[in-house]
Amino acid sequence: MTAYRTDRALPAHITIPNWSAYQVRIVRDGQEYSASFGWNEAGPQKALSEAVAWRDKMLESLPDAGNEEGQFRSMPLRHKFSWSRVGVTRYVSKDYRKPGHPEYLRFGVNWTDSEGRRRITSFQVGRLGVVSEADERHAANTAEAFRAEWEFCTKNGFPFEAFIYKKWKDEILYPFSPERHKSKIL
């Protein structure tokens, strides 16, 4: 039997866990789908062909991973706490620099800048117990618009201009509309 040549790259999602089989492993939303294809039964080449065929069939039936450029998850991962939409989180933070460590309500938005660095932009509503429902709704809607515009720009190849949201407390920037990018589309 011929062993796999280590100078060749393996196809995506396929590994050799114990030098006697190929293993295919695909993870979607925290759930693993896997299968092994032994070399003893069919030989390495046939086992690799079967592994690739099984992988391709699974990838067709499963939803996209949501982690490629221009792809976004429609539902949050099980261990994540998204608010309303994927990529927007409502949370409370403490300010340990101030006496009594006051708590502040925030909406954080996960995004990636043009250089591929992961970023979080925070929309701080205000001090917990003092903020109004209208202020909270304004911050939440702004965070949603920020994420929607970032997704739109990423999918369509436009530069995302995060600085537009610097004065979010004084301006209404929601709901997001692609009209702002109309001149770039034409």
N, C-alpha and C positions, 0 to 999 in steps of 0.2 A: 504494500500500500504506500502511496506517495503522500507525504505530509504537505500541508499548505506551505507555499513559499512565503517566507516572512518579508521578502522584499516587495511584495505586492500589497497595496492597500485593500482593505476589506470594504465591501459595500456598506452604506449607511445602515445603522441599526443591527449590524451583524458582528458578533465577536466569536472568539475561540476560547471558551472558558477552561478547557482541560486537555486540549490537543487531541481530542478524539471525536469532537462534534462541533458544529456551528450552532450558535444560539442567536435567535432573533429576539430583540426586546424593543417594544414600543410603549411609551408612556403617554397617556392622554388624561389630563385633569386628575392626576394622582393615581390613576388606575393603570396597572401594568398588564400588557398582553405579551406573552412570550411562548416560544417553542424551540425545541432542540432537534437537530438533524444529525444523527450519528454517522460517522465515516465508515464504521464496520459493516453497516447494512447495505450501503450503496456506493461507497467510495467517496473521497473528498469532493471530486468535481460534481458528481450527481447530487451529493448532499448540499453543496453550495447552490446549485441550480434550484433545488427544492426550497431552500431557505429564502432565496431571492423571490421566488414565486409566491411563497406564503406571505412574506413581507409586503410585496406589492398588493396582494389581495386585501390584507389588513389595512394598509394605508388608504386604499380606495374606500373601504367601508367606515373608517374612523374619521371624525372631524379633524380639520387642520389643527396643528399644534398651537397656533396663535402666537408663535414666537419668532416668526420670520419677518423680514422687512415688509411692512404694509399689511400684516395680518394681526388681528386683535381678537382676543378671546371674547365670546359673547357672555360667558358666565365666569365668575371668579373661581380660582382654585379653592379646594375645600378648606385649606388652612389659611386662607386670606380673608380679610374682612373689608370687602369693598362696600361702598355706600352707593346705592342707586345704580351705578354702572361700573364696569371693570376699570380700574386705574384711579378711582376717586375714593378716598377714605375719610370718614368722619372720625375724629379722635379728640381726646382731651390731653393737654400737656401741662406740666407744672413749670413755673418759673422759679427755680431755686435761688436766683439772685435776689429776690424780693422777700421781705419778711412775711412769714405765714405761708410761703410757697403757693401763691394764688394759681388757680387752674384756668386755662384758656381753651375755648372751643376752636377747633381748626378743621379745615378741609384740605387734605393733601392730595396732590395730583402727581402720579408717576408718569414720566415721559422720558424720551431719549433725545439729546440735543443733536445737532448736525454733525458732531464729531464722534457720535456713538456712545457718549457718556450718559449713564442713567442719572436722571435728575428727579427731584421732588420739589414742586412748588407748593407753598403753603398759603392758604387763604385764612388768616386768623380772624375769627368773628369777633371775639372779645372775651372779657373775663366771664367765667361761668357764673351763672346766677344773676348777671347784670345784662347780658345780651338779650335783645328782643327777638321775637320770632321772625320779624321782617328782616333783621340783620342776618340771622342764620339762613333764611331762605335766599337772601341776596348772595351770600358767600357760597352756598351750595350750588346755586344756578351758575355763578361765575366759574366755579370749579368744573362743573359739567361742560360749560362752553369752552373752557380752556382745553379740556381733554378731547372734546369733539373736534375742535379746530386742529389740534395736534394730529389726531388720527387722519383727518381729511388731508392735511398737508403731506403727511407721510405717505398715504396711499397714492396721492396724485403727483408726488415729486415736487411740491412747492416748498420753499423755505418757511419754517415755522418761526413767527416773530413773537416770542414770549413777552417782549417788552411792552406790547400793546396792553397787557394785563397789569402793568405796574400801578396804574391809578384806578384799580378795580373798585375801591370803596366809594369813589366819587362818580363812577360811570356805570351805565348798564351795558354790559357786553354780551348779553345773552338774549334769546337763544342764539347759538352760533348759526350763521347762514353762509353758505359758500359764495354769496354775492360779493363779499369782501374780496374774494380772489377772482372775480369775474374777468378783470382785465388780464390776469395771468393765464386764464383758460383760453381766451381768444387768441 
